[in-house]
């Protein structure tokens, strides 16, 4: 049914898929940046990879919003398309922001909490990609159930990130004597936790789409 409703000049679901792929690229590049932070050359390389993925995601977001204005009949609710692609783009933006702030603030070392939050975010982005790729076939009850389960996994990961964030902040204010370092790390922790928050927003939108269209 969905296939018959798609505009002749494009496919919203395919564009969602491409955007989700770029999100995962950005997340994995950021994870590699954190893992190799002590190497300035690798750090610069992975920063570029994050930027490239984010710019590609921006272009897809622009294409989707442009197509939305030109398409009379859409496969799902127009507002759902608008909210989904823009919330997905927020995920890519926050990943880039995190990498950029690390460079601008001249952070010297990666803490274990940064590594833990990065690992959770990478898993969130992987699950987000899985859920997005299921949207085209959610009329299949098994696919719809799998999409909802994947969204639940994102919700659980976001809760994990909240717990890591609270622990990290507590430790930071108890143990960090350098006020400048405290300010830097606080900002980075908040950005990283924001990535999982935004992934949860995307998951909530997908849940709504699944429930309305399956």
N, C-alpha and C positions, 0 to 999 in steps of 0.2 A: 504493500500500500504506500509506504513512504516514498519508494522509488518513483511512483507516478506523480508525486507532488513536488518533486525537486525541480528547481529552475533549470531551464535548458542550458544556461551558461555556467553552471557550477553545481557544487554539492556541499552543502553546509557540513554534513557529517565528516566528509573527507577533510575539510578545512579544520574542523575541530581536532581530528586525528593528527593532522600535521602540526597543529599548535601544541598538542599534548606531547608529541615527539620532541619538539624544541624545548619544552619545559624540562623533560627528562635529560636532554643534552645539557642544559644549563645546570641542573642539579648535580649531575655527575661531574661536570667540569668544576663546579664549586667544591664538591667533595674531594676531587683530586688536588685542587688548590690548597685546601686545608691539610690534606695528607702530606703534601710536598712543600709546605709553607717555608721551610728553612732554606729552600733552594730558590734564590731570586729569579733565575732564568725560567724554571718551571712555573713559579708563581705568576710571572708575567704571561707565559704561554696560556695557562689555564684561565687567567683573567680575560685574555682575548677571546678564549673559547666561550666563556660566559657571556661576554658582550655580543659575540656573533649570534649565539643562540637567542638572546633576548631581542636583538634587532630583527631577526627572522620571525620571531613570535609577534613582534609589533606589526610587521608587514602583513601577516596573516590576519591579525585583529582588524587592521584597516580594510583588508579585502572583504572580510565577513560583514563589517558594518556598512561598507559600500554596497555589497550585494543585497543586504537586507533592505536598503532603500529602493532597490531596483526590482525586487521580487514581489509579485502580487500574492502568490500562494507559497507559504513556507511549510516545511515538513513538521515543525513543532511551533508552538506559540512564539510570536515575534519577540515578545519581551523576554522569554526564556532564552532565546538565541542571543539577544543583546547582553543579558546578564551573565550568561555562561561564558561567552568569549571574553568579556571584559574582566570577569573575575579570574579566568585562567590567565589573562595577561598580567593581572596584578601579581600572580605567583611568580611569573618570569621576572617582572620588575623588581620584586623583593629579593630574589636571588642575586640579581645584578647589583642592587643597592647594598647588599651585604658584602659582596666582593669589593665594591667601590669604597665603602666606609673603612674596611680593613686597610686598604691602600692609603686613603686620605688621612686616617688617624695614625698611620705608621705603627700598627700593632706589631709587636716583636715576636710573640710566641702564641701558639694555639693552645688554649686550655682544654682540659678533658671535657668540660661542659660544652665548649664550642664543637668539639668532635662528636659528642653525643647528640647534640641538637642537629648537627649536619647529617648524621646517620639517620635520624628519625625523619628529617625532611626529605632525604633521598628516597626513603621507603614510601613516604606520603606521595611524592611525585610519581613514583612507579605505579602505585595503586591508582592514582588519578588517571594516568595514561590508560590503565586497564579498563577503568570504568568508562572513560570517554570512548574508547574503541568499541564498547558494547552498545553504544546508543543507537547505532544504525539498525540493530536487530533486536531491539527490546520488545517487539511484538511476540517474540518467542519467549514463553513463560520461563524456561530454564535460563535464558540469557538475562531476562529481567531480574530473576532471583539472584543470579551471580553478580549483577551490577549493584544490587542493594547490599549484598554481603560485602562487596569491595568498598562501598561507601561506609559501611559500619567499621571496617578495618581502618579507614582513614580517620574516623571519629576517635577510635581507640589510640591511634598514633598521636593524634592531636592532644589527647589527655596525657599521654606519656611526655610529650614536649612541655606541657604545662607544669608537670611535676619536676622535670629537669630544670626548667626555668626558675621555679620557686627555690629549689635547692641551690642553684647557681647564684641567684641574687643574695640569698642568705649568706652563703660562703663569701661572696665578694665583699659585702659590707662588713663582715666579721674579720676577714683576713687580709684584705688589700690595703696596705698603708699609703700607697701613692694615689692621691686624689685624681690625677690625670688618667692613670691606668683604670681606675674605678669607673670614671666617666666613659672612657672608650669601651670597656668591656660591657658595661650596662647597655650602651647603645647597640652593640653587636648582638648581645643576648636577645634584646627586644626585637631586633630585625629578624633574627633566626626563628624566634618563636612565632613571629608574624607570618612566616611562610607556611607553617603547619596550620595556623588559624585560617589563612586564605584557602589552603587546600580543603579544609573542612567546609568552608563556604561553597566551594565548587561541588563538593560531595553532596551537600544539602540541596543544591540546585538540581543535580543529577537525580537524586532521590525523587524530587518533585516531578521531574520530566518522566521518569520511569513509571511512577504511580499514576500519572495522568494519561500516559500513552501506551501502557502495556495491557 
